[in-house]
Amino acid sequence: MKNIRFSLFILAVTLTIITCKQTEQADLIISNTNVIDIMRGKTITGQDVIINGDKIQSIKPHGESRLKSKNLINGEGKYLIPGLWDMHAHTGDADIFFPLYVANGITGVRDMGGGLEQSTGNLSVKFEKLSGWRSEATRGERLGPEFILAGAMIDGSPTYWPGNIGVTDSISIHEAVSRQRELGVDFIKVYHNLNPEQLTEVAHASKKNNIKFAGHIPISFPPLETLIKASSLGQSSIEHMIQVQVAISQGDVQVHSFMDVADACQKIINRIDIEKEQRLYEVFKKNDTWLTPTVSVWWGVGQLDQEHEEVFENWLQHIPKYISNEWNRNPFQDAQLINHSPKDYETFREATLSMAKVAKRMYDSGVNLMAGSDSANPMIIPGYGLHKELEFLVSGGFTPVEALRLATVNPAKFLSRKDIGLLAPNFKADILILNQNPLDDIKNTTLINSVILGGKYINREKLDQILAEAKNIVSKNNN
């Protein structure tokens, strides 16, 4: 009799616990999954991620609550990371580029300006197109990531890219900055043919117009002094680390072209001047100057004479011919370099790893870095290119979680955002669901099971469908 009473007591307690469980009713729930804690670099197993609207409502241990949703996704064996931000990209036709971004889990893009249209035309028109596409994505009328947009790049004269604002006697820098501000750009992009005095004018004009400026550093001037000047002027981010490599080299390195830069970058890791390096990094930290390494862009140029694996060839089929033709026309951006030797391409490939190693030294010194692919430069496929960038950063010494931070929490910090970059309550429901753990191997970021974009669940079948549609558009346009 006592055993029966005890059993009944246990049953009553169990029923009480069950009936007291809170019911989680939400628009979307991923149950019993593994959440990657980007800040601590840990995998939290057995979690339920509850999403309402476009926000994460809560994350709880599996079994703690009853789950009720029309979209209840079994996340067992899957790994969740925040949506990735590509902090240096150049966007072309939305019907092609947006699917490439989304299918690769790129939920945010900082578009760095310039034109990627078949007819170069007026860059204000290009910005208005991008701005319109962004508005359509925001309203849910088009599937696409969040965008931060520059307009036309402000450059010296002559300028390499058609459509840049080449500063001449007919247009002042203050006029160029004001015109961009009125157009509605989010920041001013500067290019490397400006001289230091013109860069100073851009800084003053940007301050007057209450807008930040970012971009390249004047390339034909003493690199260490020019970098320090740009940082002290308030340039919010420096792109590509081109002059950084030269500035911290031992001796006097002469740079007249990108080929010279690639050669210097290839050798830099064995000839760093520690005193120069520390001086420069302290200036960056003092002024809160960010760096976007884009190390993979050098790899991209170095791939133009290589055979490629099948998966990469498949991605290349998403690139319009008018872009790929430009890749081969002058990949070194050097009018003097007409014939490209195998050694030239090898120099660019080898520069990639050296640059990644320098980026790791900067990171360990406390300099703020963020990840950018520089798509669609040679062989850098929009969306897919950011995963290559993370891969190269890890090859240079970053741990997988450090590389992931450069594409998640660090962009959030740079943009002063407290609703992106992490998986946590009240953050945007921008999530990658992966088939394997990226903390074990950074290449696992490419094993995408599904994507959640602003609370909208997009399964693998749908991702493949939008990629196929983009490829068909490219195929029709190329023929």
C-alpha positions as CSV (number, residue, x, y, z in Angstrom):
1,M,0.0,0.0,0.0
2,K,2.9,2.4,0.8
3,N,4.5,1.7,-2.5
4,I,1.2,2.5,-4.3
5,R,0.8,5.8,-2.3
6,F,4.4,6.8,-3.1
7,S,3.9,6.0,-6.8
8,L,0.7,8.1,-6.9
9,F,2.6,10.9,-5.1
10,I,5.3,10.9,-7.8
11,L,2.7,10.8,-10.5
12,A,0.9,13.8,-9.0
13,V,4.2,15.8,-8.7
14,T,5.1,14.9,-12.3
15,L,1.7,16.0,-13.6
16,T,1.9,19.2,-11.6
17,I,5.3,20.0,-13.2
18,I,4.0,19.2,-16.7
19,T,0.9,21.4,-16.3
20,C,3.0,24.2,-14.9
21,K,5.2,24.4,-18.0
22,Q,4.9,27.6,-19.9
23,T,3.6,27.4,-23.4
24,E,5.7,29.2,-25.9
25,Q,3.6,30.3,-28.8
26,A,5.5,32.0,-31.6
27,D,5.7,32.7,-35.3
28,L,8.8,30.5,-35.6
29,I,10.6,28.1,-33.3
30,I,13.8,26.1,-33.9
31,S,13.7,23.3,-31.3
32,N,16.5,21.3,-29.6
33,T,19.3,22.9,-31.5
34,N,22.9,24.0,-30.9
35,V,23.5,27.8,-30.5
36,I,27.0,29.2,-31.1
37,D,27.9,31.8,-28.5
38,I,30.0,34.1,-30.6
39,M,31.3,36.1,-27.6
40,R,32.5,33.2,-25.5
41,G,33.3,30.9,-28.4
42,K,31.2,28.1,-27.0
43,T,28.5,25.7,-28.3
44,I,25.3,25.7,-26.2
45,T,23.5,22.5,-26.9
46,G,19.8,21.6,-26.6
47,Q,18.3,25.0,-27.1
48,D,14.9,26.3,-28.3
49,V,15.0,29.5,-30.2
50,I,11.7,31.4,-30.1
51,I,11.1,34.0,-32.8
52,N,8.2,36.5,-33.1
53,G,8.0,38.9,-36.0
54,D,11.6,39.8,-37.0
55,K,13.0,39.5,-33.5
56,I,14.3,36.7,-31.3
57,Q,12.0,36.5,-28.3
58,S,13.9,34.1,-26.2
59,I,16.4,31.2,-26.1
60,K,15.7,28.5,-23.6
61,P,16.8,24.9,-22.8
62,H,14.9,22.3,-24.7
63,G,12.0,20.9,-22.7
64,E,11.7,23.8,-20.4
65,S,8.6,25.1,-22.2
66,R,5.8,23.7,-24.4
67,L,6.3,24.7,-28.0
68,K,3.5,25.8,-30.2
69,S,4.0,27.3,-33.7
70,K,2.9,26.8,-37.2
71,N,6.6,26.9,-38.1
72,L,8.2,24.5,-35.6
73,I,11.6,23.5,-37.1
74,N,13.5,20.5,-35.7
75,G,17.0,21.9,-35.1
76,E,18.5,18.7,-33.7
77,G,22.0,18.2,-35.0
78,K,22.1,21.7,-36.5
79,Y,24.2,24.8,-35.5
80,L,23.0,28.3,-35.3
81,I,25.1,31.4,-35.9
82,P,24.1,35.1,-36.4
83,G,23.6,36.3,-40.0
84,L,26.9,37.4,-41.5
85,W,27.7,41.0,-42.6
86,D,30.0,41.6,-45.6
87,M,31.5,45.0,-44.7
88,H,33.1,45.6,-48.1
89,A,31.1,44.7,-51.2
90,H,30.0,46.2,-54.5
91,T,26.5,45.3,-55.5
92,G,25.2,44.9,-59.1
93,D,21.8,43.8,-60.4
94,A,19.5,42.9,-57.4
95,D,18.0,40.0,-59.3
96,I,21.4,38.4,-59.4
97,F,23.3,39.7,-56.4
98,F,20.6,39.6,-53.7
99,P,20.0,35.8,-54.1
100,L,23.7,35.3,-53.9
101,Y,23.9,37.2,-50.6
102,V,20.9,35.5,-49.0
103,A,21.7,32.0,-50.1
104,N,25.2,32.4,-48.5
105,G,23.7,33.7,-45.2
106,I,24.8,37.3,-45.8
107,T,22.1,39.2,-44.0
108,G,23.8,42.6,-44.0
109,V,26.0,44.4,-46.6
110,R,28.1,47.6,-46.5
111,D,28.1,48.5,-50.1
112,M,31.3,50.5,-50.8
113,G,30.1,52.4,-53.9
114,G,31.1,52.4,-57.5
115,G,29.3,51.0,-60.5
116,L,28.7,47.4,-61.5
117,E,26.3,48.0,-64.3
118,Q,26.7,47.1,-67.9
119,S,26.6,50.7,-68.9
120,T,28.5,52.8,-66.3
121,G,26.4,55.9,-66.6
122,N,25.7,58.3,-63.7
123,L,26.6,57.0,-60.3
124,S,23.7,58.9,-58.7
125,V,21.5,56.8,-60.8
126,K,23.3,53.7,-59.6
127,F,22.8,54.8,-55.9
128,E,19.1,55.5,-56.5
129,K,18.7,52.0,-57.9
130,L,20.4,50.4,-54.9
131,S,18.5,52.6,-52.5
132,G,15.2,51.6,-54.2
133,W,16.1,47.9,-54.0
134,R,17.0,48.3,-50.4
135,S,13.6,49.9,-49.7
136,E,11.9,47.0,-51.5
137,A,13.8,44.5,-49.3
138,T,12.9,46.4,-46.1
139,R,9.2,46.4,-47.1
140,G,9.4,42.7,-47.8
141,E,8.7,43.1,-51.5
142,R,12.1,41.7,-52.4
143,L,14.2,39.0,-50.7
144,G,17.5,40.7,-49.8
145,P,19.9,41.7,-46.9
146,E,20.1,44.9,-45.0
147,F,22.3,47.6,-46.7
148,I,24.6,50.4,-45.6
149,L,25.3,52.4,-48.8
150,A,28.0,54.7,-50.1
151,G,27.5,56.5,-53.3
152,A,30.0,57.4,-55.9
153,M,33.6,57.2,-54.8
154,I,35.4,60.5,-54.4
155,D,38.8,60.3,-56.1
156,G,41.6,62.4,-57.5
157,S,41.9,63.1,-61.1
158,P,42.5,61.0,-63.2
159,T,40.4,58.2,-61.6
160,Y,40.6,54.6,-62.5
161,W,36.9,53.7,-62.3
162,P,34.3,55.2,-64.6
163,G,31.7,57.0,-62.6
164,N,33.9,58.0,-59.7
165,I,33.7,61.7,-58.7
166,G,37.1,62.8,-60.0
167,V,37.9,66.0,-58.2
168,T,38.9,68.7,-60.7
169,D,38.7,72.4,-60.9
170,S,35.1,72.1,-62.1
171,I,33.9,70.3,-58.9
172,S,35.2,71.0,-55.4
173,I,35.5,68.4,-52.7
174,H,33.0,70.2,-50.5
175,E,30.5,70.2,-53.4
176,A,31.1,66.5,-54.0
177,V,30.5,65.6,-50.3
178,S,27.5,67.9,-50.1
179,R,26.0,66.4,-53.2
180,Q,26.4,62.9,-51.9
181,R,24.9,63.8,-48.5
182,E,21.9,65.3,-50.3
183,L,21.5,62.1,-52.3
184,G,21.1,60.2,-49.0
185,V,24.3,58.1,-48.8
186,D,25.1,56.6,-45.4
187,F,28.8,57.5,-45.6
188,I,31.4,59.0,-48.0
189,K,33.8,56.7,-49.8
190,V,37.3,58.0,-50.6
191,Y,39.5,56.4,-53.2
192,H,43.3,56.2,-53.4
193,N,44.1,58.8,-56.1
194,L,43.3,61.6,-53.7
195,N,46.4,63.4,-52.3
196,P,46.7,64.0,-48.5
197,E,45.6,67.6,-48.8
198,Q,42.4,66.5,-50.7
199,L,41.8,63.8,-48.0
200,T,42.0,66.6,-45.4
201,E,39.3,68.6,-47.4
202,V,37.1,65.5,-47.5
203,A,37.4,65.1,-43.7
204,H,36.5,68.8,-43.1
205,A,33.6,68.6,-45.6
206,S,32.3,65.4,-44.0
207,K,32.4,66.9,-40.6
208,K,30.5,69.9,-41.8
209,N,27.9,67.7,-43.4
210,N,27.7,65.4,-40.3
211,I,28.6,62.3,-42.2
212,K,31.4,59.7,-41.8
213,F,34.0,58.9,-44.5
214,A,35.8,55.7,-45.1
215,G,37.8,54.0,-47.8
216,H,41.3,54.0,-49.4
217,I,44.4,55.9,-48.4
218,P,46.3,58.0,-50.9
219,I,48.7,55.5,-52.5
220,S,51.5,57.5,-53.9
221,F,52.6,59.1,-50.7
222,P,54.7,58.0,-47.6
223,P,52.4,55.3,-46.2
224,L,53.1,55.5,-42.5
225,E,52.6,59.3,-42.3
226,T,49.6,59.1,-44.6
227,L,47.9,56.4,-42.6
228,I,48.5,58.3,-39.3
229,K,47.1,61.4,-41.0
230,A,44.0,59.7,-42.2
231,S,43.3,58.1,-38.8
232,S,43.8,61.5,-37.0
233,L,41.4,63.1,-39.5
234,G,38.7,60.7,-38.4
235,Q,38.5,58.3,-41.3
236,S,36.2,55.7,-39.8
237,S,37.6,52.7,-41.7
238,I,40.6,51.9,-43.9
239,E,40.0,49.4,-46.6
240,H,42.3,46.6,-47.8
241,M,45.3,47.3,-45.6
242,I,47.3,48.0,-48.8
243,Q,49.5,50.8,-47.3
244,V,49.6,49.1,-43.9
245,Q,51.8,46.4,-45.3
246,V,54.3,48.9,-46.8
247,A,54.2,51.2,-43.8
248,I,55.4,48.6,-41.3
249,S,58.1,47.2,-43.5
250,Q,61.7,47.5,-42.8
251,G,63.5,49.9,-45.0
252,D,62.1,52.2,-47.7
253,V,59.6,50.3,-49.9
254,Q,58.7,52.0,-53.2
255,V,55.1,51.5,-54.4
256,H,54.0,52.7,-57.8
257,S,51.4,50.0,-58.7
258,F,49.3,47.2,-57.2
259,M,51.9,44.8,-58.5
260,D,54.4,46.6,-56.2
261,V,52.0,46.3,-53.3
262,A,51.4,42.6,-53.9
263,D,55.2,42.0,-54.0
264,A,55.6,43.9,-50.8
265,C,52.7,42.1,-49.1
266,Q,54.2,38.7,-50.2
267,K,57.4,39.4,-48.3
268,I,56.1,41.5,-45.4
269,I,55.7,38.9,-42.7
270,N,59.5,38.4,-42.6
271,R,60.5,42.0,-42.6
272,I,58.2,43.8,-40.2
273,D,59.6,46.9,-38.3
274,I,58.2,46.3,-34.9
275,E,58.6,49.9,-33.8
276,K,56.7,51.2,-36.8
277,E,54.0,48.6,-36.4
278,Q,53.4,49.3,-32.7
279,R,53.3,53.1,-33.4
280,L,50.7,52.7,-36.2
281,Y,48.5,50.3,-34.2
282,E,48.5,52.6,-31.2
283,V,47.3,55.5,-33.4
284,F,44.5,53.3,-34.8
285,K,43.3,52.3,-31.3
286,K,43.5,55.9,-30.0
287,N,41.4,57.2,-32.9
288,D,39.1,54.2,-33.1
289,T,40.1,53.6,-36.7
290,W,38.7,50.3,-38.1
291,L,40.4,48.1,-40.7
292,T,38.8,45.9,-43.3
293,P,41.5,43.5,-44.5
294,T,39.8,42.0,-47.6
295,V,42.7,39.6,-47.9
296,S,40.9,37.3,-50.4
297,V,40.8,40.0,-53.1
298,W,44.5,39.3,-53.7
299,W,43.7,35.6,-53.9
300,G,41.0,36.4,-56.4
301,V,43.4,38.1,-58.8
302,G,45.8,35.1,-58.4
303,Q,43.0,32.7,-59.4
304,L,42.6,34.1,-62.9
305,D,45.1,31.6,-64.4
306,Q,44.1,28.6,-62.3
307,E,41.9,25.6,-62.7
308,H,39.0,25.5,-60.3
309,E,37.1,22.8,-58.5
310,E,33.6,22.1,-59.5
311,V,31.8,23.9,-56.7
312,F,33.7,27.1,-57.5
313,E,32.9,26.8,-61.2
314,N,29.3,26.5,-60.3
315,W,29.4,29.8,-58.3
316,L,31.2,31.4,-61.3
317,Q,28.1,30.7,-63.4
318,H,26.3,33.4,-61.4
319,I,28.5,36.2,-62.6
320,P,27.4,38.3,-65.6
321,K,29.8,38.3,-68.6
322,Y,30.2,42.1,-68.5
323,I,31.7,41.7,-65.0
324,S,33.9,38.7,-65.7
325,N,35.2,40.4,-68.9
326,E,36.4,43.3,-66.8
327,W,38.3,40.9,-64.5
328,N,40.5,39.7,-67.3
329,R,40.9,43.1,-69.0
330,N,43.3,44.6,-66.3
331,P,43.2,42.7,-63.1
332,F,46.3,44.4,-61.7
333,Q,44.9,47.9,-62.3
334,D,48.3,48.8,-63.8
335,A,48.4,50.4,-67.3
336,Q,52.1,49.6,-67.6
337,L,51.6,45.9,-66.9
338,I,50.3,44.5,-70.2
339,N,51.5,40.9,-70.2
340,H,50.8,39.0,-67.0
341,S,53.3,36.2,-66.2
342,P,52.5,33.1,-64.1
343,K,54.9,34.6,-61.5
344,D,52.7,37.7,-61.2
345,Y,49.6,35.6,-60.4
346,E,51.6,33.6,-57.9
347,T,52.8,36.8,-56.2
348,F,49.2,37.8,-55.6
349,R,48.2,34.4,-54.3
350,E,51.1,34.3,-51.9
351,A,50.3,37.9,-50.7
352,T,47.0,36.7,-49.4
353,L,48.4,34.5,-46.6
354,S,51.0,37.2,-45.5
355,M,48.2,39.8,-45.3
356,A,46.1,37.5,-43.2
357,K,49.0,37.0,-40.8
358,V,49.4,40.7,-40.5
359,A,45.7,41.1,-39.9
360,K,46.0,38.6,-37.0
361,R,48.9,40.7,-35.5
362,M,46.6,43.8,-35.7
363,Y,43.7,41.9,-34.1
364,D,45.9,40.6,-31.3
365,S,47.2,44.2,-30.7
366,G,43.6,45.4,-30.1
367,V,43.0,47.1,-33.5
368,N,39.3,46.8,-34.5
369,L,38.8,44.7,-37.7
370,M,35.8,43.6,-39.7
371,A,35.4,41.2,-42.5
372,G,34.8,42.2,-46.1
373,S,35.1,40.3,-49.4
374,D,35.4,43.1,-51.9
375,S,33.1,41.3,-54.2
376,A,32.6,41.4,-57.2
377,N,36.3,42.0,-57.8
378,P,38.2,39.3,-59.8
379,M,36.9,35.8,-58.8
380,I,35.3,37.1,-55.6
381,I,31.7,35.8,-55.9
382,P,29.1,37.9,-54.1
383,G,28.1,36.1,-50.9
384,Y,30.3,33.1,-51.3
385,G,33.4,35.5,-51.2
386,L,32.9,36.3,-47.6
387,H,33.2,32.6,-46.6
388,K,36.5,32.6,-48.5
389,E,37.6,35.6,-46.6
390,L,36.9,33.9,-43.3
391,E,38.7,30.8,-44.5
392,F,41.8,32.9,-45.3
393,L,41.7,34.7,-42.0
394,V,41.8,31.4,-40.2
395,S,44.7,30.3,-42.4
396,G,46.5,33.4,-41.2
397,G,46.1,32.5,-37.5
398,F,42.6,33.5,-36.5
399,T,40.6,31.0,-34.6
400,P,37.2,30.2,-36.2
401,V,35.3,32.2,-33.6
402,E,37.6,35.2,-34.0
403,A,37.0,35.1,-37.7
404,L,33.3,34.9,-37.1
405,R,33.4,37.9,-34.8
406,L,34.7,40.0,-37.7
407,A,31.5,39.2,-39.6
408,T,29.0,39.5,-36.8
409,V,29.7,41.3,-33.5
410,N,32.4,43.6,-34.9
411,P,30.2,45.1,-37.7
412,A,27.5,45.7,-35.1
413,K,30.0,47.6,-32.9
414,F,31.3,49.6,-35.9
415,L,27.7,50.5,-36.9
416,S,26.8,51.3,-33.2
417,R,24.0,48.7,-33.5
418,K,22.6,46.7,-30.5
419,D,20.2,44.5,-32.4
420,I,22.5,42.6,-34.8
421,G,25.6,40.3,-34.5
422,L,24.4,38.0,-31.7
423,L,21.8,35.4,-31.1
424,A,20.0,36.8,-28.0
425,P,16.6,38.1,-27.0
426,N,15.5,41.3,-28.8
427,F,18.1,40.9,-31.5
428,K,17.1,40.7,-35.2
429,A,16.1,37.2,-36.2
430,D,18.9,37.0,-38.9
431,I,20.2,33.5,-38.4
432,L,22.2,30.8,-40.3
433,I,21.3,27.2,-39.6
434,L,24.4,25.1,-40.4
435,N,24.8,21.3,-40.8
436,Q,28.1,21.2,-39.0
437,N,29.8,23.2,-36.3
438,P,31.8,26.2,-37.6
439,L,33.9,26.3,-34.4
440,D,35.4,22.9,-35.5
441,D,36.1,24.1,-39.0
442,I,35.4,27.5,-40.5
443,K,34.6,26.0,-43.8
444,N,31.4,24.7,-42.2
445,T,29.9,28.2,-42.6
446,T,29.3,27.1,-46.2
447,L,27.2,24.1,-45.1
448,I,24.0,26.1,-44.9
449,N,20.8,24.1,-44.1
450,S,18.6,27.2,-44.1
451,V,18.6,30.9,-43.5
452,I,16.3,33.0,-41.3
453,L,16.2,36.6,-42.7
454,G,14.3,39.1,-40.5
455,G,12.2,36.2,-39.0
456,K,11.4,34.7,-42.4
457,Y,12.5,31.0,-42.7
458,I,14.1,30.0,-46.0
459,N,14.8,26.3,-46.3
460,R,17.4,24.7,-48.5
461,E,15.0,24.0,-51.3
462,K,14.0,27.6,-51.5
463,L,17.6,28.8,-51.4
464,D,18.5,26.5,-54.2
465,Q,15.5,27.8,-56.2
466,I,16.5,31.4,-55.9
467,L,20.1,30.6,-56.9
468,A,18.8,28.7,-59.9
469,E,16.6,31.7,-60.9
470,A,19.6,34.0,-60.6
471,K,21.8,31.7,-62.7
472,N,19.1,31.6,-65.4
473,I,19.0,35.4,-65.5
474,V,22.8,35.5,-66.0
475,S,22.6,32.8,-68.7
476,K,20.0,34.7,-70.7
477,N,21.8,38.0,-70.4
478,N,25.1,36.5,-71.4
479,N,23.7,34.9,-74.6
